[in-house]
Amino acid sequence: MLAVIVFIIILGLLVFVHELGHFLAAKKTGMRVEEFGFGFPPRLVSVKKGETIYSLNLIPLGGFVKIFGEDGEEKKSTHSFAAKPIWQRAAVLLAGVTMNIGLAIALLSLGYMIGLPVGVDDNFTVSNAQVQITEVAPASPAEKAGIKIGDIILGASSASGQLANVEQVVEFQNYIALNKGQEIVVLLKRGQADRQVALTPRIEAPLNEGAMGVGLVRVAKISWPWYRAIWEGAKETFILIWLIISSLGYLIWQFFSTGHGAGQVVGPVGIFSITGQAAQMGFIYLLQLTAFLTVNLAIINALPFPALDGGRVLFLIIEKIKGSPVSETVEKAIHTAGFAFLILLMVVITLKDIVRLF
């Protein structure tokens, strides 16, 4: 139940911030906003203030801002989207992306003020380091024992001795190497609870899996004064943008060159599962996850694909180059086809998520 509530809150925040960007930019450039809706129709409740209807709708999987003249009509009205200069229309279309990036900066800045868990090298001197599980291989001793991504390793014990206060990846790896083929008890921290699991590290393990079948990282909470935290939050956001863009580019290249890679993409069901894991780990991890998701939303919406904000900007660029707008009929048909493709893609990804989880 907690995961459901957290998932809805995060999704709602991302959508609200994105649509708020469109709303504010439209108002700033003198466009008339006919409706600011949270969720998709049918409408549950609404209130009209000034020229705008503010609505809460039944399907809580998105939101929208309806701008007067956005479909190319009413070009003679000064309050119409279609009547505004190309740069103003582009600014309105990209305002949602900008707001999502701004949200990521704000969240990560807050995280650095509170203390943000980041990966650090074993040689990095820090007082609060912990070793965390980042990956669990299928059918490995770790998976069979119930170890999950995000678990913190506190210690371990076996017939040959104990390991306490684990602070470095290498010391835990060395302990496992000494106890291959022998049962060990690993002390873990998951969320606020401690637990023990018993397993036997493999003597012979598949390539790149290790005796336990886990990926490990040394993490420490790093905090800064507010002025440094804002800088670090902005820097981390742009590093994240680059990492996501490069990863997306690699996935696309891999898909077209080998036919593989699409299976690594997750949809709403996969994100819901990840949100549940983050909720168990604590607030700061949810904050990091939200920052990651808002950057993802920004990048996806900025892609020059029909029905997305970037796709609509692409038509503005074409309009600028050719000196006249693309036919409204053609543009609508292309955006409709693009939207249908995105819905189909979402259904396929969701089905893959369900198969992967169950």
C-alpha positions in Angstrom: 0.0 0.0 0.0 2.9 2.4 0.8 4.4 1.7 -2.6 1.1 2.6 -4.3 0.8 5.9 -2.4 4.4 6.9 -3.0 4.2 6.0 -6.7 1.1 8.1 -7.2 2.7 11.1 -5.3 5.9 10.9 -7.4 4.0 10.5 -10.6 1.7 13.4 -9.7 4.6 15.6 -8.8 6.4 15.0 -12.1 3.3 15.6 -14.2 2.3 18.7 -12.2 5.7 20.3 -12.5 5.9 19.5 -16.3 2.5 20.9 -17.0 3.0 23.9 -14.7 5.9 24.8 -17.0 3.7 24.9 -20.1 1.0 26.8 -18.1 3.4 29.5 -16.8 5.2 30.0 -20.1 1.8 30.3 -22.0 0.6 32.9 -19.5 3.9 34.8 -19.7 3.7 35.0 -23.5 0.1 36.2 -23.4 -1.6 33.0 -24.6 -5.0 32.0 -23.2 -4.9 28.8 -21.2 -8.4 27.2 -21.5 -7.7 24.3 -19.1 -5.1 23.0 -16.7 -5.9 19.4 -16.1 -4.4 16.8 -13.7 -5.0 13.3 -15.0 -6.8 12.4 -18.2 -10.6 12.7 -18.7 -13.3 12.0 -17.8 -13.4 15.0 -15.5 -14.1 14.4 -11.8 -14.2 18.0 -10.5 -13.3 21.4 -11.9 -13.3 25.0 -11.0 -12.9 28.0 -13.3 -10.8 31.0 -12.3 -10.5 33.8 -14.8 -10.2 32.3 -18.3 -8.9 28.9 -17.2 -10.6 25.7 -16.0 -8.6 23.8 -13.4 -9.7 20.2 -13.4 -9.0 16.9 -11.6 -9.6 13.9 -13.9 -10.2 10.2 -13.5 -7.1 8.7 -15.0 -4.1 9.7 -12.9 -1.4 8.8 -15.4 -0.6 12.2 -16.8 -1.9 15.7 -17.2 -2.5 18.4 -19.8 -2.6 22.1 -20.5 -5.1 23.1 -23.2 -3.9 26.4 -24.9 -6.2 28.4 -27.1 -5.1 28.0 -30.8 -2.6 25.2 -30.2 -4.0 23.2 -33.1 -3.3 26.0 -35.5 -6.7 27.8 -35.4 -7.6 31.4 -34.5 -4.3 32.8 -35.9 -5.7 36.3 -35.9 -6.3 36.4 -32.1 -3.4 37.9 -30.1 -4.1 35.3 -27.4 -3.8 32.3 -29.7 -0.8 29.9 -29.6 -0.8 29.9 -33.4 -0.5 33.7 -33.6 2.6 33.9 -31.5 6.2 34.1 -32.9 7.9 30.7 -33.4 10.4 31.3 -30.5 7.5 31.9 -28.1 5.7 28.8 -29.2 9.0 26.8 -28.9 9.5 28.3 -25.4 6.1 27.2 -24.3 6.6 23.7 -25.7 9.9 23.2 -24.0 8.9 24.8 -20.7 7.8 21.5 -19.3 11.2 20.0 -20.0 12.9 23.0 -18.4 10.7 22.6 -15.3 11.5 18.9 -14.9 15.3 19.7 -15.1 14.7 22.4 -12.5 12.9 20.0 -10.3 15.9 17.6 -10.5 18.3 20.4 -9.5 16.1 21.3 -6.5 15.7 17.7 -5.3 19.4 16.9 -5.6 20.4 20.2 -4.0 18.0 19.3 -1.1 19.6 15.9 -0.9 23.1 17.4 -0.6 21.9 19.6 2.2 20.5 16.6 4.1 23.2 14.1 3.1 23.0 12.3 -0.2 24.3 8.7 -0.5 26.9 8.5 -3.3 29.3 5.8 -4.5 32.9 6.3 -3.2 36.1 4.4 -3.8 37.5 2.1 -1.1 40.5 4.4 -0.7 38.3 7.5 -0.2 38.5 8.6 3.5 35.0 9.0 4.9 33.5 8.3 8.3 30.1 6.8 7.4 30.7 4.4 4.5 28.6 1.3 4.0 28.7 -1.5 1.4 25.4 -1.8 -0.6 24.0 -4.4 -2.9 23.5 -2.9 -6.4 22.7 -6.1 -8.4 21.5 -9.7 -7.6 22.1 -12.3 -10.3 19.2 -14.7 -11.1 19.4 -18.1 -9.5 22.5 -17.1 -7.5 23.1 -17.9 -3.8 22.2 -14.3 -2.9 18.8 -14.4 -4.7 17.9 -17.8 -3.2 18.7 -16.4 0.2 16.4 -13.4 -0.3 19.0 -10.7 -0.7 17.6 -7.7 -2.6 19.1 -4.6 -4.4 19.6 -1.8 -1.9 20.4 -4.1 1.1 23.3 -2.8 3.2 25.9 -5.4 4.4 26.6 -4.9 8.0 28.7 -8.0 8.7 29.0 -11.8 8.2 29.9 -14.9 10.2 31.0 -18.4 9.5 32.9 -21.3 11.1 36.1 -19.7 10.1 35.4 -16.4 11.8 33.4 -13.1 11.8 33.4 -9.9 9.8 32.0 -6.9 11.6 31.4 -3.2 10.6 31.8 -3.7 6.9 32.9 -0.4 5.3 34.9 -1.4 2.2 33.9 -3.6 -0.8 37.3 -5.3 -0.9 37.1 -6.5 2.7 33.8 -8.2 2.1 35.0 -9.7 -1.2 38.1 -11.1 0.6 35.9 -12.6 3.3 33.7 -14.3 0.7 36.7 -15.6 -1.2 38.0 -17.3 2.0 34.6 -18.9 2.6 33.7 -20.4 -0.8 31.8 -23.6 -0.4 31.1 -22.9 3.3 27.8 -21.7 4.7 28.0 -18.1 6.0 25.4 -15.9 7.7 25.2 -12.3 6.3 23.8 -9.5 8.5 21.9 -7.0 6.3 20.1 -3.8 6.8 16.9 -3.2 4.7 15.2 0.1 5.3 15.1 0.4 9.1 15.2 -3.3 9.9 18.2 -5.7 10.3 18.0 -9.3 9.1 20.2 -12.3 8.8 20.4 -14.6 5.8 22.3 -17.9 5.3 24.0 -18.8 2.0 26.9 -20.8 0.6 29.2 -18.9 -1.8 29.9 -20.8 -4.9 33.3 -22.3 -5.6 32.7 -22.1 -9.3 30.6 -19.1 -10.5 29.3 -18.0 -13.9 31.4 -15.3 -15.6 31.0 -11.8 -14.0 28.7 -13.0 -11.2 31.0 -13.8 -8.3 30.7 -16.4 -5.6 27.5 -14.8 -4.1 26.1 -13.4 -7.3 25.9 -9.7 -6.2 27.1 -6.4 -7.4 28.6 -4.2 -4.6 29.3 -0.5 -4.1 30.7 1.5 -1.3 28.4 4.4 -0.4 28.6 7.3 2.0 26.3 10.2 2.7 27.8 13.4 1.5 26.4 16.8 2.7 27.3 20.4 1.9 26.4 23.9 3.1 23.3 25.2 1.1 25.3 27.3 -1.3 27.6 24.4 -2.2 24.7 22.0 -2.2 23.0 24.0 -5.0 26.1 23.9 -7.1 26.6 20.1 -6.5 22.9 19.5 -7.2 23.1 21.3 -10.5 26.3 19.6 -11.5 24.9 16.2 -10.6 21.8 16.9 -12.6 23.7 17.6 -15.8 25.9 14.6 -15.3 22.7 12.6 -15.0 21.4 14.2 -18.2 24.5 13.1 -20.1 24.4 9.6 -18.6 20.8 9.1 -19.6 21.2 10.5 -23.1 24.3 8.3 -23.7 22.5 5.3 -22.4 19.5 6.0 -24.5 21.7 6.4 -27.5 23.4 3.1 -26.8 20.1 1.3 -26.4 18.9 2.6 -29.7 22.1 1.7 -31.5 22.0 -1.8 -29.9 18.4 -2.3 -30.9 19.0 -1.4 -34.6 22.3 -3.2 -34.8 21.6 -6.4 -32.9 17.8 -6.4 -32.3 18.4 -6.4 -28.6 18.3 -3.8 -25.9 14.6 -3.0 -25.7 14.2 -5.4 -22.8 16.3 -3.1 -20.6 13.6 -0.4 -20.8 11.0 -0.3 -18.0 7.5 1.1 -18.0 5.0 2.1 -15.3 4.9 -1.4 -13.7 8.7 -1.5 -13.6 8.9 2.0 -12.1 6.3 1.0 -9.5 8.5 -1.9 -8.5 11.6 0.3 -8.2 9.6 2.9 -6.2 8.6 0.2 -3.7 12.2 -0.8 -3.2 13.2 2.9 -2.8 10.4 3.4 -0.3 11.8 0.6 1.9 15.3 2.2 1.8 14.1 5.6 3.0 13.3 9.2 2.0 16.7 10.1 0.6 16.5 7.2 -1.9 13.1 8.2 -2.9 14.4 11.8 -3.5 17.2 10.4 -5.7 14.7 8.2 -7.6 12.4 11.2 -8.2 15.3 13.3 -9.5 16.3 10.4 -11.9 12.7 10.0 -13.1 12.1 13.7 -13.7 15.3 13.9 -15.8 14.1 10.9 -17.8 10.7 12.5 -18.4 12.5 15.7 -19.6 14.7 13.9 -22.0 11.9 11.7 -23.4 9.7 14.7 -24.0 12.5 16.6 -25.7 13.0 13.8 -28.3 12.0 15.0 -31.8 9.3 12.4 -32.1 5.7 13.0 -33.1 3.3 13.7 -30.2 6.1 14.6 -27.9 7.1 18.2 -27.1 10.3 17.8 -29.1 8.3 16.5 -32.0 6.2 19.6 -32.0 9.3 21.8 -31.8 10.6 20.0 -34.8 7.6 21.1 -36.8 8.3 24.7 -35.7 11.8 24.3 -37.0 10.5 23.1 -40.3 8.1 26.0 -40.4 11.0 28.4 -39.8 13.1 26.8 -42.6 10.3 26.7 -45.2 8.7 30.0 -44.3 5.2 28.6 -43.7 3.6 26.1 -41.3 3.2 22.5 -42.2 -0.4 21.6 -43.2 -2.5 21.2 -40.2 -4.0 18.0 -41.5 -0.6 16.5 -42.1 0.8 17.6 -38.7 -2.3 16.2 -36.9 -2.1 12.9 -38.7 1.6 12.5 -37.9 1.1 13.4 -34.2 -1.8 11.0 -34.0 0.2 8.2 -35.5 3.1 9.0 -33.1 0.8 9.0 -30.1 -0.7 5.6 -31.2 2.8 4.2 -31.5 3.8 5.4 -28.1 0.7 3.9 -26.5 1.4 0.6 -28.3 5.1 0.7 -27.1 3.9 1.4 -23.5 1.6 -1.6 -23.6 4.4 -3.8 -24.9 6.9 -2.5 -22.2 4.3 -2.9 -19.5 3.6 -6.6 -20.5 7.4 -7.2 -20.4 7.5 -5.6 -17.0 4.8 -7.9 -15.7 6.5 -11.0 -17.1 9.8 -10.0 -15.6 8.3 -9.4 -12.2 6.0 -12.4 -12.0 
